[in-house]
């Protein structure tokens, strides 16, 4: 289900400003916590996550949300258990791209599908909170993420586009 990235990039290889590289280096030294990389599409979020994992000396497990989230009750939780168990067993960092699909601004619960979607998100938050390694989320922008979720994150790194290196 998840894909392990073969990482070749160093942090310095990614076109990012010095301040963003410094933030990612700090995260790498702590080797724990949850970070969200916010940037528009094409802003090297994946490369930044890969280079962060390389700096930490670990693999990066890329999680495809389309394969993890299931319409069947209980399946999403089982899939998340497998993903987090694999990351824990291999001391890998986890990478969830397009996190705003899960952690977007909430709307009211209109039917049972909304209620179960909220249960899936709550379960994922629980797994992220209990995970001892680094979890990297990527989003197309801070404004797309629910503010209550942003408060739970240890780090928010805004990646500018186009990059202003220096």
C-alpha positions as CSV (number, residue, x, y, z in Angstrom):
1,X,0.0,0.0,0.0
2,X,2.5,2.8,1.0
3,X,5.5,3.5,-1.2
4,X,9.0,3.9,0.2
5,X,10.9,6.7,-1.5
6,X,14.5,6.2,-2.6
7,X,15.9,9.5,-1.5
8,X,18.7,11.3,-3.3
9,X,18.1,14.9,-2.4
10,X,19.8,16.9,0.4
11,X,18.0,19.8,1.9
12,X,20.3,22.2,0.1
13,X,19.3,20.6,-3.3
14,X,15.7,21.8,-2.9
15,X,15.0,25.3,-4.1
16,X,14.0,26.8,-0.7
17,X,14.8,29.9,1.2
18,X,17.4,29.6,4.0
19,X,14.7,30.1,6.6
20,X,12.7,27.1,5.3
21,X,15.8,24.9,5.2
22,X,16.7,26.0,8.8
23,X,13.2,25.0,10.0
24,X,13.5,21.6,8.3
25,X,16.9,21.0,9.8
26,X,15.5,21.8,13.3
27,X,12.8,19.2,12.7
28,X,15.4,16.7,11.5
29,X,17.4,17.0,14.7
30,X,14.4,16.3,16.8
31,X,13.3,13.3,14.7
32,X,9.8,13.4,16.1
33,X,6.6,15.4,15.7
34,X,4.2,16.4,13.0
35,X,5.0,19.0,10.4
36,X,2.8,20.4,7.6
37,X,4.4,21.8,4.5
38,X,2.1,24.4,3.0
39,X,2.7,25.5,-0.6
40,X,0.9,25.6,-3.9
41,X,1.2,22.6,-6.3
42,X,4.7,22.5,-7.9
43,X,6.4,24.0,-4.9
44,X,8.6,21.0,-4.2
45,X,6.6,19.7,-1.1
46,X,7.5,16.1,-1.9
47,X,11.2,16.9,-2.5
48,X,11.3,18.8,0.8
49,X,9.7,15.8,2.6
50,X,12.2,13.4,0.9
51,X,15.2,15.6,1.8
52,X,14.0,16.0,5.4
53,X,13.8,12.2,5.7
54,X,17.3,11.8,4.2
55,X,18.7,14.4,6.6
56,X,17.1,12.4,9.5
57,X,18.8,9.2,8.0
58,X,15.5,7.3,7.5
59,X,13.2,6.2,4.7
60,X,10.2,8.1,3.7
61,X,6.9,6.2,3.4
62,X,4.6,8.0,1.0
63,X,1.0,7.3,1.9
64,X,-1.5,7.3,-1.0
65,X,-4.7,8.5,0.7
66,X,-6.8,7.0,-2.2
67,X,-5.6,3.6,-1.1
68,X,-5.9,4.1,2.6
69,X,-9.3,5.8,2.9
70,X,-12.1,3.3,2.3
71,X,-15.9,3.7,2.0
72,X,-16.4,0.6,4.2
73,X,-16.7,1.2,7.9
74,X,-13.6,0.1,9.8
75,X,-11.4,-0.4,6.7
76,X,-9.8,3.0,6.8
77,X,-8.7,2.4,10.4
78,X,-7.3,-1.1,9.5
79,X,-5.3,0.5,6.6
80,X,-4.0,3.3,8.9
81,X,-2.9,0.7,11.5
82,X,-0.9,-1.1,8.8
83,X,0.7,2.2,7.6
84,X,1.7,3.3,11.0
85,X,2.9,-0.2,12.0
86,X,5.2,-0.3,8.9
87,X,6.6,3.1,9.7
88,X,7.3,2.2,13.3
89,X,8.9,-1.1,12.4
90,X,11.3,0.5,9.9
91,X,11.7,3.9,11.8
92,X,10.6,5.6,8.6
93,X,9.0,9.1,8.3
94,X,5.4,9.1,7.0
95,X,4.4,11.5,4.2
96,X,0.7,12.3,3.5
97,X,0.4,14.5,0.4
98,X,-2.7,16.6,-0.2
99,X,-3.6,16.5,3.5
100,X,-6.2,19.2,3.0
101,X,-8.4,16.5,1.5
102,X,-8.6,15.0,5.0
103,X,-8.0,18.0,7.2
104,X,-9.9,20.7,5.3
105,X,-12.2,23.1,7.0
106,X,-15.0,21.2,8.6
107,X,-18.6,21.6,7.6
108,X,-21.7,20.4,9.5
109,X,-22.6,16.7,9.7
110,X,-25.4,16.3,7.2
111,X,-25.5,12.5,6.9
112,X,-23.9,9.3,8.1
113,X,-21.1,9.6,5.5
114,X,-20.0,12.9,7.1
115,X,-20.1,11.3,10.6
116,X,-17.9,8.4,9.5
117,X,-15.5,10.7,7.7
118,X,-15.1,12.6,11.0
119,X,-14.4,9.3,12.8
120,X,-11.7,8.5,10.2
121,X,-10.0,11.9,10.7
122,X,-10.2,11.5,14.5
123,X,-8.6,8.1,14.2
124,X,-5.8,9.4,12.0
125,X,-5.2,12.3,14.5
126,X,-5.0,9.7,17.2
127,X,-2.4,7.6,15.3
128,X,-0.4,10.7,14.4
129,X,-0.3,11.8,18.0
130,X,0.8,8.4,19.2
131,X,3.5,7.9,16.5
132,X,7.0,8.3,17.8
133,X,8.6,9.4,14.5
134,X,8.0,12.2,12.1
135,X,4.8,12.6,10.2
136,X,5.0,15.1,7.2
137,X,1.7,16.4,5.8
138,X,1.6,18.5,2.6
139,X,-1.1,21.0,1.8
140,X,-1.7,23.5,-1.0
141,X,-2.2,26.2,1.6
142,X,-2.6,27.0,5.3
143,X,-6.0,28.6,4.5
144,X,-7.3,25.2,3.4
145,X,-6.6,23.5,6.7
146,X,-9.0,23.5,9.6
147,X,-7.6,25.9,12.3
148,X,-8.3,23.4,15.1
149,X,-6.1,20.8,13.3
150,X,-3.3,23.4,12.7
151,X,-3.1,24.0,16.4
152,X,-2.3,20.3,17.0
153,X,0.8,20.4,14.7
154,X,4.2,20.9,16.1
155,X,5.5,22.7,13.0
156,X,4.0,24.6,10.1
157,X,6.5,25.3,7.3
158,X,5.3,27.6,4.6
159,X,7.2,27.0,1.3
160,X,7.1,30.0,-1.0
161,X,6.4,29.7,-4.7
162,X,8.2,30.7,-6.7
163,X,11.1,30.0,-4.3
164,X,13.0,33.0,-2.9
165,X,16.4,31.3,-2.3
166,X,18.8,33.0,0.0
